[in-house]
Amino acid sequence: MALNLVSSPGAGKTTLLERTIKDMKDALPLFVLEGDQATANDGLRIRAAGAPAVQVNTGTGCHLEADMVARGLDQLSPTPDSVVMIENVGNLVCPAMFDLGEHAKVAILSVTEGDDKPLKYPHMFRAADLVLINKIDLLPHVDFDVAAAVRHALDVNPRVNALTVSARTGEGLGDWYAWLKTRRLAAGSRAGARNDPGSGDAIAEGGRS
């Protein structure tokens, strides 16, 4: 299963991945493609957390593209039963327009941003299968209405699911991990119906559900 993680810069994608890897590495085989315009910093963080990672730098590009992901997957060599996390470039505009062959887009919205972000960037939230409202440990210190943010996300995408989490404290992450397991099982069932279970074709072929 491949997931495309999208957000604005600083929403907490890499911290969420680090925590997910540490908590779930014995339950889920996790592989990560790290997308940034420059530096290998996030790839180093992911490998230190315990997961294989390949850094994909886009230079002046504001998003990952499918051919970049394909080349990254060749280097990463994920196992057929794994979960591939694609951390896209931090941007709420460009990545919404480009399908990377993922099973789902996961949009991460930090409480340090405005709760009206789904209305301001509707294409991104319309494309998302799941919205993670992150950094809820900071709610006492910021002016952010969780209910309003969820309502706005549903206004632009009535089918989207929303969860509240803190990647730093772990609050709410059990629901995120349950979602991961459920989607992985569903993706595996669909791949098994289309492909030889011993092949790795499911990730390369699979479109969004």
N, C-alpha and C positions, 0 to 999 in steps of 0.2 A: 504494500500500500504506500502511495506517495501523497504527502500533504504539502501544500504551498502556504507557508506562514507569511502573512503580509501585515504591515503596520506602518505608522509614521516612525521616524527615527526616535529612539529612546523610549519606546513603549514597553520594552522588556522582552523582546523575542529571544535574545540569546540567553538571558537569565532564566527564562522559562524552559528553554531547551536544556540548559545545564541541570536544573532541578529535576526535569523529567528524566534525563539520562541517569542521574544518580539514584532516583527513586525506582525506576522501572527497568534498569538494564538486565535484571535477572528474570523479568517477566516478558519483555519485548526486545527483540534484536533491533537496535536503533542505529541508523546510518544518517549522516547529515551532509547536505550540500549547503555551503555558506556563501551567500551572495552579498558582495559589497563593491563599492566603486574602487576602493583601494585598501591596502594593508591585509595582513593575514591574522589580525588580532583575534577575530571571532573564531576562526578555525582552530587556533591554538587553544582557546578557552574550551571549545567543544571536545577536543582530543584530551585535554586535561581532565574533563569531567568523566571520560571513559568511553566515548563513542568514536568510531572511525569518522573522519570528516575530510572533505575536499573543499578548498577555498576557490571560489569563482569570482574573479574581479572583473567588473564591467567597464572600467575606465570612466569615460564620460556618460555611459549609459545609466538610465535611471531605473532599470528593471532587468531581470533575467529573461532570457529567451529559450525556447525549446532546444535549439542546437547547443547552447551553453550547458543546459542540463544533461543532454545526451552525452556530451564529452565528459562532463563531471561524473556521470554514472559509470562510464567506462573505467575511470580511475578508481571510483569508490567500490565497484563490484559488490553491491548488496546481495545478500542471500535471498532466495525466492520467498521466504516466509517473513521477511523483515519489514520494518516501517522506515521509509525514507522521509526525512524532514527536510524540506527545501526552505531555507530562510532567505526570503527575497530581500532585495534592496529596500531600505527604509523609505517608503514613499506611498502615499494613499491615492495616487493618481495613475501613473503609468502601469504598475503591475496588474491593475484590474483588467487591462485590455489584452493581456497575453496569457493564453492557456499553455501550461507547461506539461500537460498530460497527467496532471494530478487527479486523484480521486476526490479531493475536497480542498477548498480554500479555507483557511482559518485566519480570521481578522482579529488582531489584538489591539484593543483600545485601552489606553492607560487612563486612570482617573485624574492624572495630571494634565490631561487634555480636556477639551470641552465636551460636555455630554451631547452637544449638537453635531458632533463629527459625522454620524451617519447621514444627516441631512445635507451637510456641506460636501461630502464625498460619496454620493449615493451609488455610483458605479461600483466602487469597491465593496460596499456592504451588500449591494444587490448580488454580487458574484459570490459572496461568502456563504459557506454552509454552517459555519459556527463563528460566533463572536465571543472572544474571551475578554472580559473586562478585568484588567490586571491592576496591580498595586492597590488593592482595596484596603491594605493596611494603612494607607495614607488618607483614607476618607475623612478622618477627623480634622485633617489639616488643609483640605482643599474644598472648593465649591463645585461639587460634582454630584449630580442627581442620577443614581444608578437606574431607578425606575424610568426616568425620562430617556436615558441613553438606550435602554432596552426597547422602549416604546418607539423611539425614532428609528432604531434598526428594523423593527417590525413594520414600520410605516413604509420603508423602502424595499423590504424583503420579508413578506409575511411567512415564509417557510424557514427563516433562519432560526437557529438555536442560540441561546446566550447563556454563558456561565460567568460567575464572578470568582476571581482567584487572586491570590497573592503568591507570586513566584518566590518571593523572599521568605515569607513565613510559612508557606505551605497551605494556607487556608483555601479551601475549595478545590484543591488539586485532585482530590479523590474523584470528583465528578469528571474532571478533564481526563483522568486516566481511564475511567469507566467508558467514556466516549471513545477514546482511542481503541480500547479492546473491542468494543462493539463494532466500530467501523472496520477494524482489521479483520474480524471474523467475516463480515459481510463482503469485504473486498476479496478475501480468500475464497469464499464460496463462488463468487462470480468468476474469478480467475480459473478456478478448478473446472468450471463448466466450459471454458473457452480454450484452455491450454493444457498441455501435458503438465501435471503437478510438479515434475522435476525440472521444468524450464523456468527461466527468469523473465519470460515474455510479458507477464502480467503487468509489471510496472511500466515497461516501455509502451505497451499498447493501451493500457487502461485510460479511459477518459474520465471526466468528472461524473460523479453519480448525481 
